[in-house]
Amino acid sequence: MAQTRRAQILMEPGEYGRLEKLARQSGVSVAELIRRAIKEQYFAGSTTAPKAARRICSMNLPVIEWDEAEKDIAEGHNGALP
C-alpha cells in the first residue's frame, strides 16, 4: 500500500453538514468526497479536455457544411473574412 499523509482542515459546521449529506448521497465518506474534489479540481489535467468535448457533443448543435459556415462568417464581417 502506498504511503499516505494526513491533512486536517477546519470547517464551519454548516459546510461540514452539507458535505456529510453529499457524502451519504454518494455512498462515500466525507474524506473520500474531499479527496475526489481535490483530484477533480487540481489534478485532473488531461481529463479536462475529454470532459469538455463530451459536454459539447451532448449539446446537439446543428451541423453545417464548411462552405455555408464560411459564407455566414463573411456576412457577419461585412463580406470580408478576418
N, CA, C and O atoms as a Tinker XYZ file with bonds, in Angstrom:
   328  protein
     1  N      0.849000   -1.195000    0.000000    73     2
     2  CA     0.000000    0.000000    0.000000    64     1     3
     3  C      0.883000    1.243000    0.000000    63     2     4     5
     4  O      1.902000    1.285000    0.690000    81     3
     5  N      0.492000    2.254000   -0.774000    73     3     6
     6  CA     1.246000    3.488000   -0.857000    64     5     7
     7  C      1.193000    4.245000    0.467000    63     6     8     9
     8  O      0.196000    4.215000    1.188000    81     7
     9  N      2.281000    4.913000    0.755000    73     7    10
    10  CA     2.313000    5.706000    1.987000    64     9    11
    11  C      1.386000    6.915000    1.827000    63    10    12    13
    12  O      1.390000    7.572000    0.786000    81    11
    13  N      0.610000    7.198000    2.840000    73    11    14
    14  CA    -0.321000    8.326000    2.793000    64    13    15
    15  C      0.082000    9.359000    3.829000    63    14    16    17
    16  O      0.822000    9.067000    4.768000    81    15
    17  N     -0.412000   10.560000    3.642000    73    15    18
    18  CA    -0.170000   11.655000    4.579000    64    17    19
    19  C     -1.506000   12.153000    5.089000    63    18    20    21
    20  O     -2.526000   12.047000    4.408000    81    19
    21  N     -1.488000   12.686000    6.270000    73    19    22
    22  CA    -2.705000   13.187000    6.899000    64    21    23
    23  C     -2.783000   14.704000    6.698000    63    22    24    25
    24  O     -1.787000   15.412000    6.850000    81    23
    25  N     -3.967000   15.185000    6.359000    73    23    26
    26  CA    -4.230000   16.615000    6.249000    64    25    27
    27  C     -5.432000   16.922000    7.129000    63    26    28    29
    28  O     -6.379000   16.138000    7.187000    81    27
    29  N     -5.398000   18.046000    7.805000    73    27    30
    30  CA    -6.512000   18.423000    8.673000    64    29    31
    31  C     -7.017000   19.790000    8.240000    63    30    32    33
    32  O     -6.232000   20.709000    8.009000    81    31
    33  N     -8.338000   19.915000    8.132000    73    31    34
    34  CA    -8.952000   21.197000    7.793000    64    33    35
    35  C    -10.039000   21.503000    8.809000    63    34    36    37
    36  O    -10.649000   20.599000    9.380000    81    35
    37  N    -10.268000   22.771000    9.021000    73    35    38
    38  CA   -11.346000   23.217000    9.902000    64    37    39
    39  C    -12.431000   23.833000    9.026000    63    38    40    41
    40  O    -12.144000   24.593000    8.101000    81    39
    41  N    -13.674000   23.493000    9.330000    73    39    42
    42  CA   -14.795000   23.978000    8.532000    64    41    43
    43  C    -15.909000   24.470000    9.432000    63    42    44    45
    44  O    -16.014000   24.077000   10.594000    81    43
    45  N    -16.728000   25.327000    8.880000    73    43    46
    46  CA   -17.930000   25.765000    9.568000    64    45    47
    47  C    -18.863000   24.564000    9.698000    63    46    48    49
    48  O    -18.915000   23.728000    8.796000    81    47
    49  N    -19.592000   24.464000   10.793000    73    47    50
    50  CA   -20.490000   23.316000   10.982000    64    49    51
    51  C    -21.490000   23.128000    9.836000    63    50    52    53
    52  O    -21.761000   22.001000    9.421000    81    51
    53  N    -22.026000   24.218000    9.338000    73    51    54
    54  CA   -22.991000   24.113000    8.238000    64    53    55
    55  C    -22.371000   23.556000    6.968000    63    54    56    57
    56  O    -22.991000   22.751000    6.273000    81    55
    57  N    -21.151000   23.981000    6.661000    73    55    58
    58  CA   -20.458000   23.472000    5.477000    64    57    59
    59  C    -20.182000   21.979000    5.624000    63    58    60    61
    60  O    -20.370000   21.206000    4.686000    81    59
    61  N    -19.733000   21.587000    6.813000    73    59    62
    62  CA   -19.443000   20.176000    7.038000    64    61    63
    63  C    -20.715000   19.345000    6.948000    63    62    64    65
    64  O    -20.705000   18.234000    6.418000    81    63
    65  N    -21.799000   19.886000    7.463000    73    63    66
    66  CA   -23.081000   19.192000    7.371000    64    65    67
    67  C    -23.501000   18.961000    5.930000    63    66    68    69
    68  O    -24.014000   17.898000    5.583000    81    67
    69  N    -23.277000   19.968000    5.092000    73    67    70
    70  CA   -23.610000   19.816000    3.674000    64    69    71
    71  C    -22.742000   18.736000    3.034000    63    70    72    73
    72  O    -23.222000   17.956000    2.211000    81    71
    73  N    -21.456000   18.690000    3.415000    73    71    74
    74  CA   -20.580000   17.645000    2.887000    64    73    75
    75  C    -21.023000   16.261000    3.357000    63    74    76    77
    76  O    -20.987000   15.299000    2.591000    81    75
    77  N    -21.438000   16.167000    4.615000    73    75    78
    78  CA   -21.930000   14.876000    5.127000    64    77    79
    79  C    -23.131000   14.393000    4.319000    63    78    80    81
    80  O    -23.230000   13.214000    3.978000    81    79
    81  N    -24.034000   15.312000    4.020000    73    79    82
    82  CA   -25.223000   14.955000    3.254000    64    81    83
    83  C    -24.834000   14.488000    1.844000    63    82    84    85
    84  O    -25.341000   13.476000    1.361000    81    83
    85  N    -23.936000   15.228000    1.193000    73    83    86
    86  CA   -23.477000   14.838000   -0.142000    64    85    87
    87  C    -22.773000   13.491000   -0.115000    63    86    88    89
    88  O    -22.963000   12.662000   -1.004000    81    87
    89  N    -21.955000   13.281000    0.915000    73    87    90
    90  CA   -21.233000   12.012000    1.034000    64    89    91
    91  C    -22.210000   10.852000    1.197000    63    90    92    93
    92  O    -22.044000    9.807000    0.567000    81    91
    93  N    -23.222000   11.029000    2.037000    73    91    94
    94  CA   -24.233000    9.986000    2.224000    64    93    95
    95  C    -24.935000    9.666000    0.912000    63    94    96    97
    96  O    -25.132000    8.501000    0.567000    81    95
    97  N    -25.308000   10.712000    0.189000    73    95    98
    98  CA   -25.996000   10.530000   -1.088000    64    97    99
    99  C    -25.114000    9.803000   -2.101000    63    98   100   101
   100  O    -25.612000    9.058000   -2.945000    81    99
   101  N    -23.811000   10.021000   -2.012000    73    99   102
   102  CA   -22.872000    9.395000   -2.944000    64   101   103
   103  C    -22.394000    8.035000   -2.456000    63   102   104   105
   104  O    -21.756000    7.295000   -3.205000    81   103
   105  N    -22.696000    7.702000   -1.210000    73   103   106
   106  CA   -22.276000    6.423000   -0.658000    64   105   107
   107  C    -20.795000    6.348000   -0.333000    63   106   108   109
   108  O    -20.197000    5.273000   -0.379000    81   107
   109  N    -20.198000    7.503000   -0.002000    73   107   110
   110  CA   -18.777000    7.547000    0.347000    64   109   111
   111  C    -18.606000    8.333000    1.639000    63   110   112   113
   112  O    -19.553000    8.944000    2.135000    81   111
   113  N    -17.391000    8.313000    2.178000    73   111   114
   114  CA   -17.099000    9.092000    3.379000    64   113   115
   115  C    -16.863000   10.554000    3.000000    63   114   116   117
   116  O    -16.641000   10.873000    1.831000    81   115
   117  N    -16.911000   11.422000    3.981000    73   115   118
   118  CA   -16.607000   12.830000    3.753000    64   117   119
   119  C    -15.174000   12.959000    3.245000    63   118   120   121
   120  O    -14.905000   13.739000    2.331000    81   119
   121  N    -14.259000   12.200000    3.834000    73   119   122
   122  CA   -12.851000   12.253000    3.403000    64   121   123
   123  C    -12.722000   11.885000    1.928000    63   122   124   125
   124  O    -11.988000   12.541000    1.189000    81   123
   125  N    -13.428000   10.843000    1.494000    73   123   126
   126  CA   -13.361000   10.434000    0.086000    64   125   127
   127  C    -13.959000   11.500000   -0.814000    63   126   128   129
   128  O    -13.441000   11.756000   -1.900000    81   127
   129  N    -15.037000   12.120000   -0.378000    73   127   130
   130  CA   -15.654000   13.198000   -1.143000    64   129   131
   131  C    -14.657000   14.345000   -1.337000    63   130   132   133
   132  O    -14.543000   14.893000   -2.433000    81   131
   133  N    -13.946000   14.701000   -0.281000    73   131   134
   134  CA   -12.956000   15.777000   -0.355000    64   133   135
   135  C    -11.792000   15.369000   -1.255000    63   134   136   137
   136  O    -11.327000   16.173000   -2.063000    81   135
   137  N    -11.312000   14.115000   -1.125000    73   135   138
   138  CA   -10.223000   13.648000   -1.997000    64   137   139
   139  C    -10.625000   13.728000   -3.457000    63   138   140   141
   140  O     -9.842000   14.175000   -4.295000    81   139
   141  N    -11.845000   13.296000   -3.767000    73   139   142
   142  CA   -12.332000   13.350000   -5.155000    64   141   143
   143  C    -12.392000   14.785000   -5.663000    63   142   144   145
   144  O    -11.994000   15.066000   -6.793000    81   143
   145  N    -12.892000   15.695000   -4.823000    73   143   146
   146  CA   -12.996000   17.094000   -5.229000    64   145   147
   147  C    -11.621000   17.683000   -5.512000    63   146   148   149
   148  O    -11.451000   18.431000   -6.475000    81   147
   149  N    -10.641000   17.350000   -4.680000    73   147   150
   150  CA    -9.276000   17.843000   -4.888000    64   149   151
   151  C     -8.713000   17.293000   -6.191000    63   150   152   153
   152  O     -8.109000   18.031000   -6.969000    81   151
   153  N     -8.909000   15.996000   -6.432000    73   151   154
   154  CA    -8.406000   15.393000   -7.674000    64   153   155
   155  C     -9.035000   16.054000   -8.893000    63   154   156   157
   156  O     -8.339000   16.378000   -9.855000    81   155
   157  N    -10.344000   16.253000   -8.855000    73   155   158
   158  CA   -11.035000   16.865000   -9.997000    64   157   159
   159  C    -10.600000   18.309000  -10.215000    63   158   160   161
   160  O    -10.413000   18.737000  -11.354000    81   159
   161  N    -10.440000   19.061000   -9.128000    73   159   162
   162  CA   -10.125000   20.482000   -9.238000    64   161   163
   163  C     -8.668000   20.738000   -9.597000    63   162   164   165
   164  O     -8.382000   21.612000  -10.416000    81   163
   165  N     -7.748000   19.996000   -9.005000    73   163   166
   166  CA    -6.338000   20.331000   -9.128000    64   165   167
   167  C     -5.494000   19.324000   -9.895000    63   166   168   169
   168  O     -4.425000   19.680000  -10.393000    81   167
   169  N     -5.939000   18.082000  -10.005000    73   167   170
   170  CA    -5.093000   17.076000  -10.623000    64   169   171
   171  C     -5.700000   16.458000  -11.872000    63   170   172   173
   172  O     -5.161000   15.484000  -12.397000    81   171
   173  N     -6.792000   16.994000  -12.351000    73   171   174
   174  CA    -7.477000   16.397000  -13.495000    64   173   175
   175  C     -6.613000   16.446000  -14.747000    63   174   176   177
   176  O     -6.580000   15.485000  -15.515000    81   175
   177  N     -5.916000   17.555000  -14.959000    73   175   178
   178  CA    -5.000000   17.680000  -16.091000    64   177   179
   179  C     -5.624000   17.333000  -17.421000    63   178   180   181
   180  O     -6.482000   18.057000  -17.926000    81   179
   181  N     -5.191000   16.223000  -17.986000    73   179   182
   182  CA    -5.596000   15.852000  -19.335000    64   181   183
   183  C     -7.055000   15.397000  -19.414000    63   182   184   185
   184  O     -7.588000   15.263000  -20.515000    81   183
   185  N     -7.702000   15.161000  -18.296000    73   183   186
   186  CA    -9.093000   14.711000  -18.361000    64   185   187
   187  C    -10.052000   15.867000  -18.600000    63   186   188   189
   188  O    -11.228000   15.638000  -18.882000    81   187
   189  N     -9.578000   17.099000  -18.492000    73   187   190
   190  CA   -10.449000   18.252000  -18.693000    64   189   191
   191  C    -10.938000   18.341000  -20.134000    63   190   192   193
   192  O    -12.123000   18.580000  -20.367000    81   191
   193  N    -10.050000   18.154000  -21.099000    73   191   194
   194  CA   -10.435000   18.264000  -22.499000    64   193   195
   195  C    -11.481000   17.225000  -22.890000    63   194   196   197
   196  O    -12.481000   17.589000  -23.508000    81   195
   197  N    -11.295000   15.943000  -22.558000    73   195   198
   198  CA   -12.343000   14.981000  -22.924000    64   197   199
   199  C    -13.689000   15.289000  -22.286000    63   198   200   201
   200  O    -14.723000   15.091000  -22.923000    81   199
   201  N    -13.705000   15.769000  -21.043000    73   199   202
   202  CA   -14.971000   16.128000  -20.397000    64   201   203
   203  C    -15.640000   17.260000  -21.164000    63   202   204   205
   204  O    -16.846000   17.225000  -21.408000    81   203
   205  N    -14.857000   18.257000  -21.541000    73   203   206
   206  CA   -15.406000   19.388000  -22.293000    64   205   207
   207  C    -15.929000   18.923000  -23.641000    63   206   208   209
   208  O    -16.995000   19.356000  -24.078000    81   207
   209  N    -15.191000   18.048000  -24.299000    73   207   210
   210  CA   -15.621000   17.543000  -25.607000    64   209   211
   211  C    -16.930000   16.772000  -25.485000    63   210   212   213
   212  O    -17.821000   16.918000  -26.321000    81   211
   213  N    -17.045000   15.946000  -24.434000    73   211   214
   214  CA   -18.290000   15.206000  -24.240000    64   213   215
   215  C    -19.468000   16.150000  -24.009000    63   214   216   217
   216  O    -20.566000   15.921000  -24.515000    81   215
   217  N    -19.229000   17.213000  -23.242000    73   215   218
   218  CA   -20.312000   18.169000  -22.981000    64   217   219
   219  C    -20.724000   18.878000  -24.261000    63   218   220   221
   220  O    -21.915000   19.069000  -24.509000    81   219
   221  N    -19.754000   19.268000  -25.074000    73   219   222
   222  CA   -20.060000   19.945000  -26.339000    64   221   223
   223  C    -20.830000   19.006000  -27.257000    63   222   224   225
   224  O    -21.817000   19.407000  -27.874000    81   223
   225  N    -20.381000   17.755000  -27.350000    73   223   226
   226  CA   -21.055000   16.785000  -28.218000    64   225   227
   227  C    -22.483000   16.501000  -27.761000    63   226   228   229
   228  O    -23.349000   16.194000  -28.580000    81   227
   229  N    -22.727000   16.600000  -26.476000    73   227   230
   230  CA   -24.070000   16.322000  -25.969000    64   229   231
   231  C    -25.032000   17.489000  -26.177000    63   230   232   233
   232  O    -26.215000   17.374000  -25.857000    81   231
   233  N    -24.548000   18.600000  -26.703000    73   231   234
   234  CA   -25.387000   19.783000  -26.883000    64   233   235
   235  C    -26.296000   19.687000  -28.104000    63   234   236   237
   236  O    -27.189000   20.520000  -28.262000    81   235
   237  N    -26.098000   18.707000  -28.964000    73   235   238
   238  CA   -26.912000   18.553000  -30.176000    64   237   239
   239  C    -26.931000   19.837000  -31.005000    63   238   240   241
   240  O    -27.990000   20.323000  -31.403000    81   239
   241  N    -25.749000   20.367000  -31.254000    73   239   242
   242  CA   -25.630000   21.581000  -32.051000    64   241   243
   243  C    -25.873000   21.263000  -33.528000    63   242   244   245
   244  O    -25.626000   20.140000  -33.968000    81   243
   245  N    -26.353000   22.241000  -34.289000    73   243   246
   246  CA   -26.588000   21.984000  -35.714000    64   245   247
   247  C    -25.254000   21.782000  -36.443000    63   246   248   249
   248  O    -24.242000   22.392000  -36.096000    81   247
   249  N    -25.277000   20.927000  -37.442000    73   247   250
   250  CA   -24.086000   20.665000  -38.253000    64   249   251
   251  C    -24.326000   21.271000  -39.618000    63   250   252   253
   252  O    -25.345000   21.005000  -40.256000    81   251
   253  N    -23.369000   22.099000  -40.072000    73   251   254
   254  CA   -23.486000   22.698000  -41.395000    64   253   255
   255  C    -22.186000   22.464000  -42.159000    63   254   256   257
   256  O    -21.142000   22.201000  -41.563000    81   255
   257  N    -22.264000   22.562000  -43.468000    73   255   258
   258  CA   -21.089000   22.396000  -44.325000    64   257   259
   259  C    -20.186000   23.620000  -44.200000    63   258   260   261
   260  O    -20.655000   24.722000  -43.917000    81   259
   261  N    -18.878000   23.412000  -44.416000    73   259   262
   262  CA   -17.919000   24.499000  -44.261000    64   261   263
   263  C    -18.233000   25.670000  -45.190000    63   262   264   265
   264  O    -18.140000   26.823000  -44.771000    81   263
   265  N    -18.599000   25.399000  -46.436000    73   263   266
   266  CA   -18.898000   26.493000  -47.373000    64   265   267
   267  C    -19.992000   27.407000  -46.819000    63   266   268   269
   268  O    -19.902000   28.631000  -46.916000    81   267
   269  N    -21.012000   26.803000  -46.244000    73   267   270
   270  CA   -22.109000   27.573000  -45.661000    64   269   271
   271  C    -21.624000   28.362000  -44.439000    63   270   272   273
   272  O    -21.976000   29.529000  -44.270000    81   271
   273  N    -20.821000   27.722000  -43.594000    73   271   274
   274  CA   -20.295000   28.399000  -42.404000    64   273   275
   275  C    -19.407000   29.568000  -42.803000    63   274   276   277
   276  O    -19.492000   30.649000  -42.219000    81   275
   277  N    -18.548000   29.349000  -43.808000    73   275   278
   278  CA   -17.644000   30.412000  -44.268000    64   277   279
   279  C    -18.440000   31.609000  -44.789000    63   278   280   281
   280  O    -18.085000   32.762000  -44.541000    81   279
   281  N    -19.507000   31.320000  -45.504000    73   279   282
   282  CA   -20.373000   32.383000  -46.023000    64   281   283
   283  C    -21.000000   33.170000  -44.868000    63   282   284   285
   284  O    -21.021000   34.401000  -44.895000    81   283
   285  N    -21.513000   32.459000  -43.853000    73   283   286
   286  CA   -22.112000   33.121000  -42.694000    64   285   287
   287  C    -21.087000   33.990000  -41.963000    63   286   288   289
   288  O    -21.405000   35.092000  -41.517000    81   287
   289  N    -19.873000   33.494000  -41.847000    73   287   290
   290  CA   -18.820000   34.270000  -41.176000    64   289   291
   291  C    -18.511000   35.527000  -41.970000    63   290   292   293
   292  O    -18.411000   36.616000  -41.405000    81   291
   293  N    -18.362000   35.377000  -43.277000    73   291   294
   294  CA   -18.056000   36.520000  -44.130000    64   293   295
   295  C    -19.160000   37.575000  -44.056000    63   294   296   297
   296  O    -18.877000   38.771000  -43.991000    81   295
   297  N    -20.414000   37.130000  -44.066000    73   295   298
   298  CA   -21.537000   38.063000  -43.961000    64   297   299
   299  C    -21.519000   38.786000  -42.624000    63   298   300   301
   300  O    -21.881000   39.960000  -42.541000    81   299
   301  N    -21.102000   38.092000  -41.590000    73   299   302
   302  CA   -21.011000   38.712000  -40.274000    64   301   303
   303  C    -19.913000   39.763000  -40.193000    63   302   304   305
   304  O    -19.930000   40.632000  -39.322000    81   303
   305  N    -18.951000   39.668000  -41.120000    73   303   306
   306  CA   -17.845000   40.637000  -41.149000    64   305   307
   307  C    -17.969000   41.552000  -42.359000    63   306   308   309
   308  O    -16.962000   42.025000  -42.886000    81   307
   309  N    -19.176000   41.799000  -42.794000    73   307   310
   310  CA   -19.463000   42.675000  -43.930000    64   309   311
   311  C    -18.711000   42.245000  -45.184000    63   310   312   313
   312  O    -18.154000   43.075000  -45.902000    81   311
   313  N    -18.701000   40.957000  -45.437000    73   311   314
   314  CA   -18.117000   40.443000  -46.666000    64   313   315
   315  C    -16.632000   40.198000  -46.617000    63   314   316   317
   316  O    -16.094000   39.564000  -47.526000    81   315
   317  N    -15.954000   40.663000  -45.617000    73   315   318
   318  CA   -14.503000   40.470000  -45.524000    64   317   319
   319  C    -14.178000   39.477000  -44.407000    63   318   320   321
   320  O    -14.549000   39.678000  -43.251000    81   319
   321  N    -13.480000   38.405000  -44.776000    73   319   322
   322  CA   -13.075000   37.444000  -43.762000    64   321   323
   323  C    -11.996000   38.051000  -42.868000    63   322   324   325
   324  O    -11.172000   38.830000  -43.346000    81   323
   325  N    -11.986000   37.715000  -41.609000    73   323   326
   326  CA   -10.960000   38.276000  -40.722000    64   325   327
   327  C     -9.581000   37.805000  -41.068000    63   326   328
   328  O     -8.614000   38.190000  -40.411000    81   327
